[in-house]
């Protein structure tokens, strides 16, 4: 969705010009307290609305998927008796393809940025990269409808990942007090209409999305910290935690009403792993090496998944870039998924007794004897969330090893093929499901080959949980936040240490082979993403080697025609311009967006002198234009106006961050990463401008030669 977009950077450093300082100095202590209260109110609304969206998605998926599986189940049972199961297969495949077609059409034709989970895009946003349309209302609507179609359509996807993107969009909209899509301004929260404030609220929205998805408010806070936020402080932590708690409470409350158990708040997330209690949570010291081994297996399988998906994504970039082809591919994957699922169920002879305590939602008898059901159908003929729960909690002996092995193999490749389609979908649940299957298989095999005194510890559900964590960690490479999410989702802290070991091992093994899935897709989208640290071998580089030069500078009092020509120059897309006084001595920095607002309002020296009642430009004028500043082509400047002069003194940032030419690259990198800078001016000993460092300059050196070759290959 992003390969042909113009990607810009965000200004996480406040522009402390005269207008900003005057407003701050006029504000009283009470005014600042009211602003702080407003931040808490906004975070509360973010949590509440994110919880409502999660509730809507969950109810829609449950109702529509329940109807679909009931229709297909009745059809299969009918034709099992009279013959002609091919009709049941055709019905299943057509239903899946038709539902997925709807989801793919709205994504491919109406809002391509809504494809996938959205987590790479939100990571980029929090990193300081402005990806077009990523936090718009239209994106949210398409995301919600698309993920419902994807899950109901039977694809190997989950609805949890897109909740993070949905929460971020809610946060970006609520915090601005208006909707630019609906052209409705509520005239509230105007102070928050800048990148610095908006970033903090988007962090809260992403955390609220995690909290709603997994019922893990602490995990949501840690996810925002680990995966995105370039800035953090104590008060931000409290506000994000507050939004996460409100989100999970809202979802819990409304789902309790839906399930006719008003007030029962025991199912806090979209995915409920169930409670691990009694003997199932016990583990022995000798199992620690086994858990580490499972982490290594998860890292290897995750690396294989990422490599296959990487080359598949490059293939899609080259050959499946037209919307009609993207819709056809999504329908093909949906039909193939149904066909493979039906074939696996049809040829499986793994029959299990259907007891009074069975947890299967749609048990299929097929060719099993009366009072039995097909065990393979428990994994395939169900929503992925219910399949995960059954693998965690079904009793030992529910699945035979062949069933688990075949399911792991087929679902692995189906999930790998599915991620990257033009549909809204997440990879969390498919990863958990794959890992739970091979983890349960690991536990069964361990029970076979160990003595009775040892095999009593080999509970299949326990190893299913560890396998799920290993597989997910091997694919997405999250450690701290994922550990807490898994602990919160299971409702038991006993497995905290094993899960931490497994995730660390999976990350170490996987990182040795290839990057995490989200980082791979960020690289393929050609965005200047900055990681936590500068490259290890970059100390020999200085600002002189990475800066862009010569630099386009503007005089403190500049001719309007020069400014218009500079902004209209298509060969350079600079977004920041050093302001100088002769001879080229730095006195400030001004942004493209500021210049456009000044031109739009015709803040010229001659006009200001001739109009006695001319209104002075205020920060409100810049906030009203934020974030969709008009393009320079839409601003009309007459020939006479081109000869006017513009005084930039009042609007430029007089104290931009600067570094000398000899500053090391790691130091430059740290300034960008920690402060969220967009531009860094390089000066000589006499404070003359000699260059400008941008995020693209740093990202280019961070990739290195090998990374650049891969990037060029993807862009070809």
N, C-alpha and C positions, 0 to 999 in steps of 0.2 A: 504493500500500500504506500510505501514511503519513498520508493526509489526515484520517482520523478518530482518529488516535493522540494521546495526551497526550505531548508532547515536553518533556523536562526538560533541564537543563544539568548538566554534570559539574564536580566540584570539583578542579581541577588545582592549587589552592593548599592546601598542607598545613594542617590544623587544629591549630595549636600550642597545645593546651590543656594542663592540668596532667598529664593521663594520658600524653599524647604525650611531653612533655618528661621526665617521670620515666622512661619506658621508654628514651628515647634516652640519658639520663644513666647509666642502669644498664648499658648495653651497652658492652663493652670494645672495644679496638682489634681484637682477634681476631674479635669478633662482627661488626664492620663488614666485615672482610676476607671472612668466610664469606658475608655477604650479597652482596658483589660477585662472588664465585665462583658463587653461586646464580644471579645474573643471567646470567652467561655460560652456565651449564648450561641455563637456561630458553631462552635464545636458540638454543642448539644444538638443543634438542628442537623448537623452532618451525620451524627450517629443515628438520630431518629429516622431520617429519610433513607439512609443506607440500610438500616434494619427493615424498613418497609419494602424497599426494592427486593431485598433478599427473601422476604416473606412471599412477595408476589411471585418471584421466580420459582420458589420451592413448591408453592401450591399449584401453579400452572403446570410444572413438570410432573408432579404427582398425579394430577387429574388426567392430563393428556396421555402420559405414559401408561397409566393404569388402564385407560380406555383402549389404547392400542394393543397392549399385551393381552388384555382380556379377549379382544376380537380375534387376535392371532391364535391364542390358546384354544378358544372354542372351535376355530377352524381346523387346527391340527388334530384335536380330539375327534372331530367329526370325520375327517378323511383318514385317520389312523384305522378306523373300523371298516370303512367302505373302500379304501384304496384311493390313490390320487393325491399323495402328499405333495406332489409337484405344484399343485394349485396353492397349497398353504405357503410353500416357499415363494411362489410368485407374489402372493398377497403381502407377505412380510417384506420382500424386497421393494415392491412398489410403494407400500406405505412409508418405508424408511426414505426412499429416494424422493418422494413427493414432499415430505415434511422438511427434509434437508434442503430441497430445491428452494423452498420459500426462504429459509434462513440464508442460503447462499446468495439469492437474488438481492435481498435487501442490503447485504454487506457489499457485494461486488459492484452493484449499480448505484447505491445511494450513499454509502459511507464505508469505503475500503479500510479506513483506519480502525474500524471496529473489529477487524478480523483478529483471530487468535485470542490469547488471554489478555493482552494489553499490558502485561507486567513489564516487558522490555521498554515499552513507550513511557510508562510511568517512572521507571528507573531513570530513563533519559531526562524526563522533565525535572525530577528531583535533583539530577546531576547538573542541571543548568542549561538544558537543550530544549528549545521551543520547537516541537514537532507540530506542524499545522493540523488543526481540527481535533487534537487528541483529547481535549477536555470540553467539547461542545455538547449542547443538549441533544442535538441530532445523533451524535455518536452514542450517547447514553441510551436513547430509545432503540437504536439499531442493535446495540450490544445486548440489551435485555431480551428483545424479541429473538435475536439471532441465537443466543445461548439456549433459550427454551427450545427452539427448533432443533438445534444440534443434539441436545440430550434426548429429547423425545424421539428424534430420528434414528436413535440407536448407534450413533457414532461413538468411537472409543475416546470420549472426552468427558470432562467434568464441568460443573457450573461454578466451582469455587474460585478458580483463577480470575475469570471475568468480574467477579465481585470486587476485586481490588481496583480494577479500572473503573468500575461503576462508582465506587466510593470516592475515588479521586475526582471524577467528573462532578459528582454532587457537591464536593467540597469547593471546587473551583467556581461553581455557579452560585452557591449559597453565600460564600464569602464576599462576593462582589455586589450583592444587593440588587442585581438586575440580570436580565437575560438579553444578550445581544442577538440571539437567534430569534426570539419573539419580539425584539425591539421594545422591551418593557423595562423601565427603570423605576425601582421602588424608592430611590433617593435615600437608601440606608447603606451603612458600611462603606461609605465613599472613601474613608481613610485607608481601607484595605485594598484599594485598586492600584496595586503595584506588585512587582514580581516577588519582593521579599516577603510580604505578608501572604500572598497567594501560595507561595511554596510551602509555608508552614501549615496552611489549611489543607493543601493537597496531601501532605504527609499524614495529617489526621484522617483524611478520607481513605487513604490506602490502608491505614491501620484499622479503621472501622470496617473496611471490606474484609480483611483477614479475620477480624473478630466475628463478623456475621457468618463467614464461611465455615469456620472451624469451632466457633464458641470459645475462642482463645484471645481474650483482650490483651493479656500480657504479651502473648506471641505476636499480636498485631503491632504493638509498640516496638518490639524488638525487630520485627520485619522492616518497619519504616527506618529504623536506625541502621540495620545491617545492609539493606538492599538499596537504599536510595539517598537518604538525607545527607546533604553536605554540611549542614549546620544543625547544632543541637544545644539545648540548654534545659535547665531543670523545669522551668515553667512550661516550656513546650512539651516536655515529657508528661507532665500532669494533664495538660489539656488533651493530648492525644490519647492518654489512658482513659480520660473521661469520655471522649467520643467513642472509644472502643467499647466501654462498658454500656453506654447508652444504646449502641448498635446491637449488641448481643441480647440486652434486656428487651429491646423493642421486638426483635425477631422472636424471641422466646415467648413473649406475652401474646403476640398475635397468633403464633402457631398453636399456643395452648387453647385459644378461642376456636381456631379452625378444627382442632382435634377434639373439641367439646370437653376439654379439661381445663377450663378457665382458672388461671392461677397456678397451674402446674408448670413450674419453670425448670424442668429437668432435662430439656433438650435444647441447649443453647445455640447450636450451630446448624448450618445446612447439612453438614456431614456429621453424623453421630456414630462414633466408633463403638458405642456401647461401653459398659463398665467392665473393667478387668478386675475381678475380685476372686478371693479364695485361693485355691491351689494354682490357678492359671497365672498368678502374678509372681509366684515364687521362682527364684533362679539360684543356681549354685555357683560357687567360685570357679569350677572347672568349665562352666559355660562361657565365661568371659572370652577366652581365646576363640571359641566358636562364633561368638557375636562379632569379634574383630574379623574373622574369616568371612562372615556374611557381609560385613561392610566392604571388604575387598571385592567380593563378588558383585555387590551392588555398584561399586565404582567402575568395574570393568564393563558390566552390562550397561550402565549409564553412559559411559564413554562410547560404546558401540552404538547406542541409541542416538547420541548426539552427532556422531560421524555420519551415520546413515541419513539423518534428518538434514544435516548440513548440505550434503551433495544433492539430496532431493530438493532442497530449497533453491539451490543454484539452478537446477533443472527447471524449476517453476519460474524463476526470474527470467530465464532465457526463452522458454517455449510456452508457458501457461500464463501469460501476462494480460490477455484480453478477458474482459468480464464473462463473456459467453463460455469461454474455455474453462474458467474458474468454476462456474456453476456446473458445467458438465462433469468436471473432475470430482466435485463434491458429491454429486448424485451417483457417480460411479463408485466412489468409496463407500457410500451408504448402502448401495445394492450389494457390493462385494462383502461388506461386513455382515449383512443379513444372510447372504449365501453361505459364507464360511461358518457363521454361527449355526445355521440350520444343519449344515453338513456334519459339523462336529457333534451336534446333539443326535442326529440321525444314526450315525455309526457308533456312538458310544453305547456300551453295554454295562455302564456303571449304574446299577439300580440300587437304591437305598430304601429301607422301610419308611413309610410315611407315618410317623408317630404323632401323638397328640401335641408334642412339644416342638414340632418342626417349625422353622422360621422362614420357610420359603414362601414368597408372596404369590408366585404363579407356578406351582409345581406341575411339571409335565410328566404324564405317565408314559406316553408313546408306546414302546414295545415292552415295557416292564410289566411285571405281574400286578394283579390287583393289590392295592395297599402299598405300592412302591412308586417311586418317582425317579426320573432321570437326573442323576447328580450333575452331569455336564450342563443341563439346562439351568441349574441354580446359578452358575457363573455367567452364562451367555444370555439367557432369557430373563433379563432383569436390568434395572438401572445400575450403573457402575457403583453407586453408593451402597445399595443393598447387597451387591455382590461382595464388596469389601467387608461389610459387616458379617456376612455369612462365613467368609473365610476366616475371620477373626474368632468367631464364637461358636460355630457348629462343632458338635462333638467329634472326638477322634473316630475315624472310620467312616466319616461322611463322604470323603473323597478318596478314590484310590490313586496311587502315584501316577499312573498313565494319564488319567483325566487332568491332573494338575500340570503335568509336563506338557501335554498337548495344548492346554489352555494358555500356559505361559508363552509358549512359542508363537502361537497364532496371534494372541492379543498384543504381544510385543511388536510384531511387524504391522499390525493394524493401527496401533497407537502411533507408531513412528510415521506411517503414511498419512495419518489424519492430521497430525500437528503441522500447521502451516497452510491448511486449506483456507479458502475464502469464507470461513464461517467463524462465528464467535465461540470459542471453546478454550478450555484450560487443560493443562497437562498434569495437574496435581493428582486427581483421582485415578486416571489411567496408570500413572506411575505407582501409586499405592496398590492398585489392583494387581499389577504385574508382580510387584515385590511380595505381596501377600500370598500369591499363588506359589511362587518358587520358594518362599520362606516356609510355607506349610509343607511343601514337598520335602524341604530340607529336614524339618522336624520329623516327618514320617520315616525318612531314610535313616535318620539318626536313631530312632527307636528300634529299627530293624537290626542295626549293626552293633548296638551296644548291649551290655548285660542288663538284666532286669533291674538290678539295683540302681543303674544309671538311667535307664530309659524312662523311669517314672517321671524324670524331670523334663522329658522331651514332649511337652504339651504343644500340639500343632498350632493352636491359636497364638501362643507366645511367640513362636518362630515366625508365624505369619506377620505379626506386628513388627518384629525386628527386620524381616525381609522387606516389608513395605517402607520402613524408614530408610533402609539401605538403598533401595531402588530410587526413591524420590531424591535422596541426597546425592546419589550418583548422577542424576540427570540435571538437577537445578543447582547443586553445590551450595545449599544453604546449611548453616551449622547451628548457630546460637538460636535464631528465631524458630527454626524447624524443630529443634529439640523441645523448646517450650510449647510449641503448637501441638506436637504429638503428646506431650505429657498432659496438657490441658484437655485435649480432645478425648483422651482415654480416661480421664478422671482419676488417675493414679500416678503418684510420683515415684513409685517403686522402680519403674523402668527408666527413670531419668538418666542414670549413669550408663546403662547399656546403650540407650538410644544416642547419647552423646558420643560414646566410643564408636558406634557404628557410623554416625554421620561424619565424624572426623576422618575415619578410615576411608570412607567412600569418597570424600572430597580430595584427600591426599592422593589416592590411587587414580581417581578420575582426572584431576588437574595435571598429573604427570603425562597423560595421553592427549587430552583435548580440553578446551574450555567448557564451562557450563552452557546449557542450552540457551538461556537468556542472553548471555554474553555473545554467543555465536550469532544470534539473530540481531543483536545490536550492531555488531560488526558488519553484517550483511546489509544493514540499512544505511551504512555509510554515514554515521553520525559521529561527531567528535567527542566521544564518551571518555571521561577522565576517571581512571581507577583510583583506588585509595592512595597508592604510592607511585612515585616516578619509577621508570625502568631502573633495574638494579645497576646497570652499567652506564648510567647517564651522567655521572659526576664530571666526566671530562668535557661535557658540553656546557656552554654558557648561553646567556640570553642573546649574545651576538649571533650565534649559529642558528637559533630557532626563530628569531624575529623576522617580521615582514618589513621590507624597506625597498624603495623610499616610501615615506608616509605622506598621505594626503592630509595637509594641515589647513586650518582656517585661521584667518586673522581675528583678533578680538572684535574689531569693527570691520565686517566683511561686506562686500558688494553682494546684493541679492542674486544677481545673475550668476555670479561665481558659485554660490551655494546651490542654486537650481541645477547648474551644469554638473556640479560634483555629485549631487544625489541622483541625477538622471543618467550618469555614466554607467552603461550596462556592462562594461568590461570589469568593473569592480563593484562588489556588493558590500562595501564597508558599512558597519553600523555604528562606528565611533570615530570621532575626528579630534585629534589634539588641537587645542586653541593656543595660538602663539602670538607673541609680540616680537617684533624684529629686534635682533636677527635670530629667528627660529627658537626663541626661548619659550619654554612651556609655561602657560599661565592657567590652563584648565583643559577639560575634556567635555565634549558635547556629543549627544547621541543623535542618530538619524531620526528617531521618532520625535525628539524634541524639536529638531529643525523643521520637520514637516508640520508640527503644530504651530510653530512660529510663522511659517509661510502661509498656512491656512488662515490664521488670524491677522496676517499682514502687519506684523510687529516691526515696522520699519522706522528708522530714525526720523525721516522727513515727515511721515504721516503723524507720528506722535507729537511733533512740534506744531503741526498745523491744526490739530484737533484739541481744542481746550477741554472737551468733555470726554476725551478718549479713555475708555476703561482699561485699567491696568490688568495685564494678563496674570491669572492666578493659577495655583496648583490644580484647582478644580477643572480648569480647561484641559490640562494634560490627563487628568483622571477620567474625564468624560470620553476622551479619545482612546483610552486604554481598554482592551489590549489590541483592538483591531485598528491600528493607525492607518489612515488612507495612504495609498501609493502616491508617489511624487507625480505620476502621470495624471492624477485626478485633480491636481491643484493648478489653477490657472493663474499665471503671472504675466501681466502685460509687459510690453516692451519698455514703457516708462517706468514700471515698477522694478524692472531688472536693473535699472540705473540707481535705485535707492540703496541705502546702506542699512545693515542690521547689526545692532549692538548685542553681542552674546554674553556680556559680562554678568548680567543678572541670572542667566539661565544655565550657564555652564557649571560643571563641578570644578571649583577652583583648587581642590586638593585631591586629585586623582592619585592612585598608587603608582609609584614609579620605581624602577630598578636601574642600576648602572649596567653597562654592557658586560661587565665581568661576572655578574651574578650567575651562580651555577643553576643548571636546569632543575635539579631537585628542589631548590629554594623557590624558583619561579613556579614550579608545579604545585608546591605546597600553598603558595599564595592563592593560586587559582582554585584549588580544591577546597581549601578551608574557608575562604572568603566568598566563594561563588562569583569570582570576577568574570567579566566578559572581555575586557581589554586591559593590557598592562603596558604602559608607556616606558620605553627604554630611552634613557637620557645619557649624555656625556658629562664630563666633569663640570661644565659650565651650564648645566640644565637645558641644553639644546636637545631637541627631539631627534633621535637617530633611528628609531624603529618602533614597532608596535607588535607585541606578542598577543596572539588570539588563541582561543581553544583549539582551532583547527591546526595551528602550528604545533601545539603540544601533543595533540592526538596523533599527528603524523609521526612524530618521533617516538611516541609510546608504542605504536604498532610495530615499528622496526621493519626491516627489509622483508622478512617472511610474511608478516601481516599485510604489508602493502601489496605484495604480489597476490595474496588471496583476495584482497579487496578489489584490485583491478580485475581479477578473474571474474568476480561476482558482478562487477559493473559492466563487463563487456557485453 
